[in-house]
Amino acid sequence: MSRFLKVLRSWLVMVSIIAVGNTLQSFRDHSFLYEKLYTGKPDLVNGLQARTFGIWTLLSSMIRCLCAIDIHNKTLYLITLFTFFLALGHFLTELFVFGTAAPTVGVLAPLVVASSSILGMLVGLQYLEAEPGSREKKRN
């Protein structure tokens, strides 16, 4: 396995662990969301919305962690890539369309993580295609 894919796997695990922390915060106290993320319209944040956000974050975390474990599974790899596109789209629309988020560190951090992850995973696709083991799996 290439060094790049090893680094990408580590990145995915790290992002997954951080997401589990965000999930726990969402379930523990929904003020986390209106103090850090949805500062534009904090009155719209409630417990139900926080738990939904927590489940979405946990699901994304699990998918990313599974991809880190089996990074050569192209279907799982693409699903993982799409989780980052969904996160990027969510935070961009909350910031620029709905106005529920403001450009704070709490919103800019997930935007940077999602953007960096998308870029890294797109580059990683080239490494997956170049590995001999990946071609053999395609033929079988």
KEMAR-852873 format. One line per field, with one value per atom (N, C-alpha, C, O): residue number from 1; residue in one letter; chain; y, x, z. Coordinates in steps of 0.1 Angstrom, whole numbers, always signed. Layout:
# KEMAR-852873
num c(NUM / ...)
residu c(A / ...)
chaine c(A / ...)
y c(Y / ...)
x c(X / ...)
z c(Z / ...)
This chain:
# KEMAR-852873
num c(1 / 1 / 1 / 1 / 2 / 2 / 2 / 2 / 3 / 3 / 3 / 3 / 4 / 4 / 4 / 4 / 5 / 5 / 5 / 5 / 6 / 6 / 6 / 6 / 7 / 7 / 7 / 7 / 8 / 8 / 8 / 8 / 9 / 9 / 9 / 9 / 10 / 10 / 10 / 10 / 11 / 11 / 11 / 11 / 12 / 12 / 12 / 12 / 13 / 13 / 13 / 13 / 14 / 14 / 14 / 14 / 15 / 15 / 15 / 15 / 16 / 16 / 16 / 16 / 17 / 17 / 17 / 17 / 18 / 18 / 18 / 18 / 19 / 19 / 19 / 19 / 20 / 20 / 20 / 20 / 21 / 21 / 21 / 21 / 22 / 22 / 22 / 22 / 23 / 23 / 23 / 23 / 24 / 24 / 24 / 24 / 25 / 25 / 25 / 25 / 26 / 26 / 26 / 26 / 27 / 27 / 27 / 27 / 28 / 28 / 28 / 28 / 29 / 29 / 29 / 29 / 30 / 30 / 30 / 30 / 31 / 31 / 31 / 31 / 32 / 32 / 32 / 32 / 33 / 33 / 33 / 33 / 34 / 34 / 34 / 34 / 35 / 35 / 35 / 35 / 36 / 36 / 36 / 36 / 37 / 37 / 37 / 37 / 38 / 38 / 38 / 38 / 39 / 39 / 39 / 39 / 40 / 40 / 40 / 40 / 41 / 41 / 41 / 41 / 42 / 42 / 42 / 42 / 43 / 43 / 43 / 43 / 44 / 44 / 44 / 44 / 45 / 45 / 45 / 45 / 46 / 46 / 46 / 46 / 47 / 47 / 47 / 47 / 48 / 48 / 48 / 48 / 49 / 49 / 49 / 49 / 50 / 50 / 50 / 50 / 51 / 51 / 51 / 51 / 52 / 52 / 52 / 52 / 53 / 53 / 53 / 53 / 54 / 54 / 54 / 54 / 55 / 55 / 55 / 55 / 56 / 56 / 56 / 56 / 57 / 57 / 57 / 57 / 58 / 58 / 58 / 58 / 59 / 59 / 59 / 59 / 60 / 60 / 60 / 60 / 61 / 61 / 61 / 61 / 62 / 62 / 62 / 62 / 63 / 63 / 63 / 63 / 64 / 64 / 64 / 64 / 65 / 65 / 65 / 65 / 66 / 66 / 66 / 66 / 67 / 67 / 67 / 67 / 68 / 68 / 68 / 68 / 69 / 69 / 69 / 69 / 70 / 70 / 70 / 70 / 71 / 71 / 71 / 71 / 72 / 72 / 72 / 72 / 73 / 73 / 73 / 73 / 74 / 74 / 74 / 74 / 75 / 75 / 75 / 75 / 76 / 76 / 76 / 76 / 77 / 77 / 77 / 77 / 78 / 78 / 78 / 78 / 79 / 79 / 79 / 79 / 80 / 80 / 80 / 80 / 81 / 81 / 81 / 81 / 82 / 82 / 82 / 82 / 83 / 83 / 83 / 83 / 84 / 84 / 84 / 84 / 85 / 85 / 85 / 85 / 86 / 86 / 86 / 86 / 87 / 87 / 87 / 87 / 88 / 88 / 88 / 88 / 89 / 89 / 89 / 89 / 90 / 90 / 90 / 90 / 91 / 91 / 91 / 91 / 92 / 92 / 92 / 92 / 93 / 93 / 93 / 93 / 94 / 94 / 94 / 94 / 95 / 95 / 95 / 95 / 96 / 96 / 96 / 96 / 97 / 97 / 97 / 97 / 98 / 98 / 98 / 98 / 99 / 99 / 99 / 99 / 100 / 100 / 100 / 100 / 101 / 101 / 101 / 101 / 102 / 102 / 102 / 102 / 103 / 103 / 103 / 103 / 104 / 104 / 104 / 104 / 105 / 105 / 105 / 105 / 106 / 106 / 106 / 106 / 107 / 107 / 107 / 107 / 108 / 108 / 108 / 108 / 109 / 109 / 109 / 109 / 110 / 110 / 110 / 110 / 111 / 111 / 111 / 111 / 112 / 112 / 112 / 112 / 113 / 113 / 113 / 113 / 114 / 114 / 114 / 114 / 115 / 115 / 115 / 115 / 116 / 116 / 116 / 116 / 117 / 117 / 117 / 117 / 118 / 118 / 118 / 118 / 119 / 119 / 119 / 119 / 120 / 120 / 120 / 120 / 121 / 121 / 121 / 121 / 122 / 122 / 122 / 122 / 123 / 123 / 123 / 123 / 124 / 124 / 124 / 124 / 125 / 125 / 125 / 125 / 126 / 126 / 126 / 126 / 127 / 127 / 127 / 127 / 128 / 128 / 128 / 128 / 129 / 129 / 129 / 129 / 130 / 130 / 130 / 130 / 131 / 131 / 131 / 131 / 132 / 132 / 132 / 132 / 133 / 133 / 133 / 133 / 134 / 134 / 134 / 134 / 135 / 135 / 135 / 135 / 136 / 136 / 136 / 136 / 137 / 137 / 137 / 137 / 138 / 138 / 138 / 138 / 139 / 139 / 139 / 139 / 140 / 140 / 140 / 140)
residu c(M / M / M / M / S / S / S / S / R / R / R / R / F / F / F / F / L / L / L / L / K / K / K / K / V / V / V / V / L / L / L / L / R / R / R / R / S / S / S / S / W / W / W / W / L / L / L / L / V / V / V / V / M / M / M / M / V / V / V / V / S / S / S / S / I / I / I / I / I / I / I / I / A / A / A / A / V / V / V / V / G / G / G / G / N / N / N / N / T / T / T / T / L / L / L / L / Q / Q / Q / Q / S / S / S / S / F / F / F / F / R / R / R / R / D / D / D / D / H / H / H / H / S / S / S / S / F / F / F / F / L / L / L / L / Y / Y / Y / Y / E / E / E / E / K / K / K / K / L / L / L / L / Y / Y / Y / Y / T / T / T / T / G / G / G / G / K / K / K / K / P / P / P / P / D / D / D / D / L / L / L / L / V / V / V / V / N / N / N / N / G / G / G / G / L / L / L / L / Q / Q / Q / Q / A / A / A / A / R / R / R / R / T / T / T / T / F / F / F / F / G / G / G / G / I / I / I / I / W / W / W / W / T / T / T / T / L / L / L / L / L / L / L / L / S / S / S / S / S / S / S / S / M / M / M / M / I / I / I / I / R / R / R / R / C / C / C / C / L / L / L / L / C / C / C / C / A / A / A / A / I / I / I / I / D / D / D / D / I / I / I / I / H / H / H / H / N / N / N / N / K / K / K / K / T / T / T / T / L / L / L / L / Y / Y / Y / Y / L / L / L / L / I / I / I / I / T / T / T / T / L / L / L / L / F / F / F / F / T / T / T / T / F / F / F / F / F / F / F / F / L / L / L / L / A / A / A / A / L / L / L / L / G / G / G / G / H / H / H / H / F / F / F / F / L / L / L / L / T / T / T / T / E / E / E / E / L / L / L / L / F / F / F / F / V / V / V / V / F / F / F / F / G / G / G / G / T / T / T / T / A / A / A / A / A / A / A / A / P / P / P / P / T / T / T / T / V / V / V / V / G / G / G / G / V / V / V / V / L / L / L / L / A / A / A / A / P / P / P / P / L / L / L / L / V / V / V / V / V / V / V / V / A / A / A / A / S / S / S / S / S / S / S / S / S / S / S / S / I / I / I / I / L / L / L / L / G / G / G / G / M / M / M / M / L / L / L / L / V / V / V / V / G / G / G / G / L / L / L / L / Q / Q / Q / Q / Y / Y / Y / Y / L / L / L / L / E / E / E / E / A / A / A / A / E / E / E / E / P / P / P / P / G / G / G / G / S / S / S / S / R / R / R / R / E / E / E / E / K / K / K / K / K / K / K / K / R / R / R / R / N / N / N / N)
chaine c(A / A / A / A / A / A / A / A / A / A / A / A / A / A / A / A / A / A / A / A / A / A / A / A / A / A / A / A / A / A / A / A / A / A / A / A / A / A / A / A / A / A / A / A / A / A / A / A / A / A / A / A / A / A / A / A / A / A / A / A / A / A / A / A / A / A / A / A / A / A / A / A / A / A / A / A / A / A / A / A / A / A / A / A / A / A / A / A / A / A / A / A / A / A / A / A / A / A / A / A / A / A / A / A / A / A / A / A / A / A / A / A / A / A / A / A / A / A / A / A / A / A / A / A / A / A / A / A / A / A / A / A / A / A / A / A / A / A / A / A / A / A / A / A / A / A / A / A / A / A / A / A / A / A / A / A / A / A / A / A / A / A / A / A / A / A / A / A / A / A / A / A / A / A / A / A / A / A / A / A / A / A / A / A / A / A / A / A / A / A / A / A / A / A / A / A / A / A / A / A / A / A / A / A / A / A / A / A / A / A / A / A / A / A / A / A / A / A / A / A / A / A / A / A / A / A / A / A / A / A / A / A / A / A / A / A / A / A / A / A / A / A / A / A / A / A / A / A / A / A / A / A / A / A / A / A / A / A / A / A / A / A / A / A / A / A / A / A / A / A / A / A / A / A / A / A / A / A / A / A / A / A / A / A / A / A / A / A / A / A / A / A / A / A / A / A / A / A / A / A / A / A / A / A / A / A / A / A / A / A / A / A / A / A / A / A / A / A / A / A / A / A / A / A / A / A / A / A / A / A / A / A / A / A / A / A / A / A / A / A / A / A / A / A / A / A / A / A / A / A / A / A / A / A / A / A / A / A / A / A / A / A / A / A / A / A / A / A / A / A / A / A / A / A / A / A / A / A / A / A / A / A / A / A / A / A / A / A / A / A / A / A / A / A / A / A / A / A / A / A / A / A / A / A / A / A / A / A / A / A / A / A / A / A / A / A / A / A / A / A / A / A / A / A / A / A / A / A / A / A / A / A / A / A / A / A / A / A / A / A / A / A / A / A / A / A / A / A / A / A / A / A / A / A / A / A / A / A / A / A / A / A / A / A / A / A / A / A / A / A / A / A / A / A / A / A / A / A / A / A / A / A / A / A / A / A / A / A / A / A / A / A / A / A / A / A / A / A / A / A / A / A / A / A / A / A / A / A / A / A / A / A / A / A / A / A / A / A / A / A / A / A / A / A / A / A / A / A / A / A / A / A / A / A / A / A / A / A / A / A / A / A / A / A / A / A / A / A / A / A / A / A / A / A / A / A / A / A / A / A)
y c(-12 / +0 / +12 / +13 / +22 / +34 / +42 / +41 / +50 / +59 / +68 / +71 / +74 / +83 / +77 / +83 / +64 / +57 / +54 / +55 / +52 / +50 / +63 / +62 / +74 / +87 / +90 / +94 / +87 / +89 / +81 / +85 / +68 / +60 / +66 / +66 / +70 / +77 / +89 / +91 / +97 / +109 / +105 / +111 / +95 / +90 / +86 / +89 / +79 / +74 / +86 / +87 / +96 / +108 / +116 / +120 / +118 / +125 / +117 / +123 / +104 / +96 / +97 / +98 / +97 / +99 / +112 / +113 / +123 / +136 / +137 / +143 / +130 / +130 / +123 / +127 / +112 / +106 / +115 / +115 / +123 / +134 / +144 / +147 / +148 / +157 / +151 / +157 / +138 / +131 / +131 / +133 / +127 / +127 / +141 / +142 / +151 / +165 / +168 / +174 / +164 / +166 / +159 / +165 / +148 / +141 / +146 / +146 / +150 / +155 / +168 / +169 / +177 / +191 / +198 / +200 / +201 / +207 / +222 / +227 / +227 / +241 / +241 / +252 / +230 / +228 / +233 / +240 / +229 / +233 / +248 / +254 / +254 / +268 / +277 / +289 / +272 / +280 / +279 / +289 / +268 / +266 / +266 / +270 / +260 / +259 / +268 / +276 / +267 / +274 / +287 / +289 / +295 / +308 / +319 / +328 / +317 / +327 / +327 / +338 / +316 / +315 / +304 / +294 / +307 / +297 / +293 / +282 / +301 / +298 / +286 / +279 / +282 / +271 / +258 / +247 / +258 / +246 / +241 / +248 / +228 / +222 / +208 / +203 / +201 / +188 / +178 / +170 / +178 / +169 / +171 / +162 / +184 / +187 / +183 / +178 / +184 / +181 / +165 / +161 / +158 / +143 / +138 / +129 / +145 / +141 / +144 / +136 / +156 / +159 / +149 / +145 / +145 / +135 / +122 / +116 / +117 / +104 / +105 / +96 / +116 / +119 / +119 / +113 / +125 / +126 / +112 / +108 / +105 / +91 / +82 / +74 / +83 / +75 / +78 / +69 / +91 / +95 / +90 / +85 / +90 / +86 / +71 / +66 / +63 / +49 / +45 / +36 / +52 / +50 / +53 / +45 / +64 / +68 / +59 / +56 / +54 / +44 / +31 / +25 / +26 / +14 / +16 / +6 / +27 / +30 / +29 / +24 / +34 / +34 / +19 / +16 / +11 / -3 / -10 / -18 / -8 / -14 / -4 / -2 / +3 / +14 / +10 / +18 / -3 / -8 / -11 / -15 / -11 / -13 / +0 / +10 / -1 / +12 / +17 / +29 / +8 / +13 / +20 / +31 / +14 / +21 / +34 / +44 / +34 / +46 / +57 / +68 / +54 / +65 / +69 / +81 / +60 / +64 / +74 / +84 / +70 / +79 / +92 / +103 / +93 / +105 / +114 / +126 / +108 / +115 / +120 / +130 / +113 / +119 / +132 / +141 / +134 / +147 / +157 / +169 / +153 / +163 / +167 / +179 / +158 / +161 / +171 / +180 / +168 / +177 / +191 / +201 / +191 / +204 / +212 / +224 / +205 / +211 / +216 / +226 / +208 / +211 / +224 / +234 / +225 / +237 / +249 / +260 / +247 / +259 / +264 / +276 / +255 / +260 / +267 / +277 / +261 / +268 / +281 / +291 / +283 / +295 / +305 / +317 / +302 / +311 / +312 / +322 / +301 / +301 / +303 / +312 / +295 / +296 / +306 / +311 / +310 / +319 / +315 / +323 / +302 / +296 / +295 / +294 / +296 / +295 / +308 / +315 / +312 / +323 / +318 / +308 / +326 / +322 / +322 / +330 / +313 / +312 / +300 / +292 / +298 / +287 / +274 / +264 / +273 / +262 / +257 / +245 / +266 / +263 / +262 / +253 / +270 / +270 / +257 / +251 / +251 / +239 / +227 / +221 / +225 / +214 / +216 / +207 / +229 / +232 / +229 / +223 / +232 / +229 / +214 / +209 / +207 / +192 / +186 / +177 / +190 / +184 / +186 / +177 / +199 / +202 / +195 / +190 / +195 / +187 / +173 / +166 / +167 / +153 / +150 / +139 / +158 / +156 / +156 / +147 / +166 / +167 / +154 / +148 / +151 / +139 / +126 / +118 / +125 / +112 / +112 / +101 / +124 / +124 / +120 / +113 / +125 / +121 / +106 / +99 / +102 / +88 / +78 / +67 / +83 / +74 / +71 / +59 / +80 / +77 / +66 / +58 / +67 / +57 / +43 / +33 / +43 / +30 / +24 / +12 / +32 / +27 / +21 / +12 / +27 / +24 / +11 / +5 / +7 / -5 / -18 / -19 / -27 / -40 / -47 / -54 / -48 / -55 / -50 / -58 / -37 / -31 / -36 / -39 / -38 / -43 / -57 / -61 / -65 / -79 / -81 / -89 / -72 / -73 / -69 / -75 / -60 / -56 / -68 / -70 / -76 / -87 / -98 / -105 / -100 / -112 / -109 / -117)
x c(+9 / +0 / +9 / +19 / +5 / +13 / +13 / +4 / +23 / +24 / +12 / +7 / +8 / -4 / -16 / -23 / -19 / -31 / -30 / -40 / -18 / -16 / -19 / -26 / -15 / -18 / -32 / -38 / -39 / -53 / -61 / -71 / -57 / -64 / -63 / -73 / -51 / -49 / -58 / -64 / -59 / -67 / -82 / -89 / -86 / -100 / -103 / -114 / -94 / -96 / -97 / -105 / -88 / -88 / -101 / -107 / -105 / -118 / -130 / -139 / -129 / -140 / -140 / -151 / -129 / -128 / -134 / -141 / -130 / -135 / -150 / -157 / -155 / -169 / -177 / -188 / -171 / -177 / -178 / -188 / -168 / -169 / -180 / -187 / -181 / -192 / -206 / -215 / -207 / -219 / -223 / -234 / -213 / -216 / -220 / -229 / -213 / -217 / -231 / -239 / -235 / -249 / -259 / -270 / -256 / -266 / -266 / -276 / -254 / -253 / -260 / -267 / -257 / -263 / -264 / -254 / -276 / -277 / -272 / -272 / -269 / -263 / -250 / -246 / -243 / -231 / -234 / -226 / -245 / -249 / -251 / -246 / -259 / -261 / -250 / -250 / -241 / -230 / -218 / -211 / -217 / -205 / -208 / -200 / -220 / -223 / -234 / -231 / -246 / -257 / -259 / -270 / -249 / -249 / -258 / -262 / -261 / -269 / -283 / -289 / -289 / -303 / -304 / -309 / -298 / -297 / -311 / -312 / -321 / -335 / -340 / -350 / -335 / -340 / -334 / -339 / -324 / -317 / -325 / -327 / -329 / -335 / -330 / -321 / -334 / -329 / -331 / -322 / -342 / -345 / -335 / -329 / -333 / -324 / -310 / -302 / -306 / -293 / -291 / -280 / -301 / -299 / -299 / -292 / -307 / -306 / -292 / -286 / -287 / -273 / -263 / -254 / -265 / -256 / -257 / -246 / -268 / -270 / -263 / -256 / -265 / -259 / -244 / -237 / -239 / -225 / -219 / -208 / -226 / -222 / -222 / -212 / -232 / -232 / -220 / -214 / -218 / -206 / -193 / -184 / -192 / -180 / -178 / -167 / -189 / -188 / -184 / -175 / -189 / -186 / -171 / -164 / -167 / -153 / -143 / -133 / -147 / -138 / -137 / -127 / -149 / -149 / -141 / -134 / -141 / -133 / -118 / -110 / -114 / -100 / -96 / -84 / -105 / -102 / -100 / -91 / -110 / -110 / -109 / -118 / -98 / -96 / -97 / -99 / -94 / -95 / -109 / -110 / -118 / -132 / -137 / -141 / -138 / -141 / -155 / -157 / -164 / -178 / -178 / -184 / -172 / -172 / -163 / -167 / -153 / -145 / -153 / -152 / -161 / -169 / -180 / -183 / -186 / -196 / -190 / -196 / -178 / -171 / -168 / -170 / -164 / -161 / -174 / -174 / -185 / -198 / -202 / -209 / -198 / -201 / -195 / -200 / -183 / -176 / -183 / -184 / -187 / -195 / -208 / -212 / -215 / -227 / -224 / -232 / -214 / -210 / -207 / -211 / -199 / -195 / -208 / -209 / -216 / -228 / -237 / -243 / -239 / -247 / -242 / -250 / -229 / -224 / -224 / -226 / -221 / -222 / -236 / -238 / -246 / -259 / -264 / -271 / -260 / -264 / -258 / -263 / -246 / -238 / -243 / -246 / -245 / -248 / -263 / -267 / -270 / -284 / -294 / -302 / -293 / -303 / -299 / -308 / -286 / -282 / -283 / -282 / -283 / -283 / -269 / -268 / -259 / -245 / -238 / -242 / -228 / -220 / -206 / -202 / -197 / -184 / -175 / -166 / -178 / -170 / -161 / -161 / -152 / -143 / -151 / -147 / -162 / -170 / -176 / -179 / -178 / -183 / -171 / -171 / -161 / -150 / -142 / -137 / -141 / -133 / -139 / -132 / -153 / -158 / -157 / -156 / -158 / -156 / -142 / -140 / -132 / -118 / -116 / -110 / -121 / -119 / -126 / -120 / -138 / -145 / -138 / -136 / -134 / -127 / -114 / -110 / -106 / -93 / -95 / -87 / -105 / -108 / -112 / -108 / -121 / -125 / -112 / -111 / -104 / -92 / -83 / -78 / -81 / -73 / -78 / -71 / -91 / -97 / -98 / -97 / -99 / -98 / -84 / -83 / -74 / -60 / -58 / -52 / -64 / -63 / -69 / -64 / -79 / -85 / -74 / -74 / -65 / -54 / -45 / -40 / -42 / -33 / -40 / -34 / -53 / -61 / -60 / -58 / -62 / -62 / -49 / -48 / -38 / -24 / -20 / -10 / -26 / -21 / -25 / -36 / -15 / -18 / -30 / -38 / -31 / -41 / -55 / -65 / -56 / -69 / -74 / -86 / -65 / -69 / -73 / -83 / -67 / -71 / -84 / -92 / -88 / -101 / -112 / -123 / -109 / -119 / -122 / -134 / -112 / -114 / -122 / -129 / -121 / -127 / -141 / -149)
z c(+0 / +0 / +0 / +7 / -8 / -9 / +4 / +13 / +6 / +18 / +19 / +30 / +7 / +7 / +13 / +21 / +9 / +14 / +29 / +36 / +33 / +48 / +56 / +66 / +50 / +57 / +56 / +66 / +45 / +43 / +53 / +58 / +55 / +64 / +78 / +86 / +82 / +95 / +97 / +107 / +86 / +86 / +88 / +96 / +81 / +82 / +97 / +102 / +103 / +117 / +126 / +135 / +124 / +132 / +131 / +141 / +119 / +116 / +123 / +128 / +122 / +128 / +143 / +149 / +149 / +164 / +168 / +178 / +161 / +164 / +162 / +170 / +152 / +150 / +161 / +164 / +166 / +178 / +190 / +197 / +192 / +202 / +200 / +209 / +187 / +184 / +186 / +190 / +183 / +185 / +200 / +204 / +208 / +223 / +228 / +236 / +223 / +227 / +223 / +230 / +211 / +206 / +215 / +217 / +219 / +228 / +242 / +249 / +247 / +261 / +263 / +273 / +254 / +256 / +243 / +236 / +239 / +225 / +225 / +214 / +236 / +235 / +227 / +222 / +226 / +218 / +204 / +198 / +198 / +184 / +183 / +173 / +192 / +189 / +194 / +190 / +202 / +207 / +197 / +196 / +190 / +181 / +166 / +158 / +163 / +148 / +143 / +134 / +149 / +143 / +151 / +157 / +151 / +158 / +152 / +158 / +139 / +132 / +136 / +137 / +139 / +144 / +155 / +153 / +167 / +177 / +183 / +188 / +181 / +185 / +178 / +182 / +166 / +158 / +163 / +159 / +172 / +177 / +189 / +198 / +188 / +199 / +201 / +194 / +211 / +214 / +203 / +200 / +197 / +186 / +174 / +169 / +171 / +160 / +164 / +155 / +176 / +181 / +180 / +176 / +184 / +183 / +169 / +166 / +160 / +146 / +140 / +133 / +144 / +140 / +145 / +138 / +157 / +164 / +157 / +154 / +153 / +146 / +132 / +128 / +125 / +112 / +113 / +105 / +123 / +125 / +129 / +124 / +137 / +141 / +129 / +127 / +120 / +108 / +99 / +94 / +97 / +89 / +95 / +88 / +108 / +115 / +113 / +110 / +114 / +112 / +97 / +95 / +88 / +74 / +71 / +65 / +76 / +74 / +81 / +76 / +93 / +100 / +92 / +91 / +87 / +79 / +67 / +62 / +61 / +49 / +52 / +44 / +64 / +68 / +70 / +67 / +74 / +76 / +63 / +61 / +54 / +41 / +30 / +22 / +29 / +20 / +5 / -4 / +2 / -12 / -17 / -28 / -8 / -12 / -19 / -13 / -32 / -40 / -37 / -36 / -35 / -32 / -19 / -18 / -9 / +4 / +3 / +10 / -5 / -6 / -12 / -7 / -22 / -29 / -19 / -19 / -12 / -2 / +8 / +12 / +13 / +22 / +17 / +23 / +4 / -3 / -3 / -1 / -6 / -6 / +8 / +8 / +18 / +32 / +34 / +40 / +28 / +29 / +20 / +24 / +9 / +0 / +7 / +6 / +13 / +21 / +32 / +34 / +40 / +51 / +45 / +51 / +35 / +29 / +24 / +27 / +17 / +12 / +24 / +23 / +34 / +45 / +52 / +53 / +55 / +62 / +53 / +57 / +40 / +31 / +29 / +29 / +28 / +27 / +40 / +40 / +52 / +64 / +66 / +71 / +60 / +61 / +51 / +55 / +38 / +28 / +23 / +18 / +25 / +20 / +32 / +31 / +42 / +53 / +64 / +71 / +65 / +75 / +89 / +98 / +91 / +105 / +111 / +123 / +103 / +107 / +103 / +94 / +112 / +109 / +107 / +111 / +100 / +97 / +110 / +111 / +119 / +131 / +130 / +120 / +140 / +140 / +140 / +133 / +147 / +148 / +134 / +132 / +125 / +112 / +102 / +93 / +103 / +94 / +95 / +85 / +107 / +109 / +101 / +94 / +102 / +94 / +79 / +71 / +75 / +61 / +56 / +45 / +64 / +61 / +61 / +52 / +71 / +72 / +60 / +53 / +57 / +45 / +32 / +24 / +30 / +18 / +16 / +6 / +27 / +27 / +25 / +17 / +31 / +29 / +15 / +10 / +9 / -5 / -14 / -22 / -12 / -20 / -18 / -28 / -6 / -3 / -8 / -14 / -7 / -12 / -28 / -34 / -34 / -49 / -53 / -63 / -46 / -50 / -47 / -55 / -35 / -32 / -42 / -43 / -49 / -60 / -70 / -75 / -73 / -83 / -78 / -85 / -65 / -59 / -58 / -60 / -56 / -56 / -69 / -71 / -80 / -93 / -97 / -105 / -92 / -96 / -89 / -94 / -78 / -70 / -78 / -82 / -79 / -86 / -79 / -86 / -66 / -59 / -63 / -63 / -65 / -69 / -82 / -84 / -92 / -105 / -104 / -111 / -96 / -95 / -89 / -93 / -79 / -73 / -83 / -83 / -92 / -103 / -112 / -116 / -115 / -125 / -119 / -126 / -106 / -99 / -96 / -91)
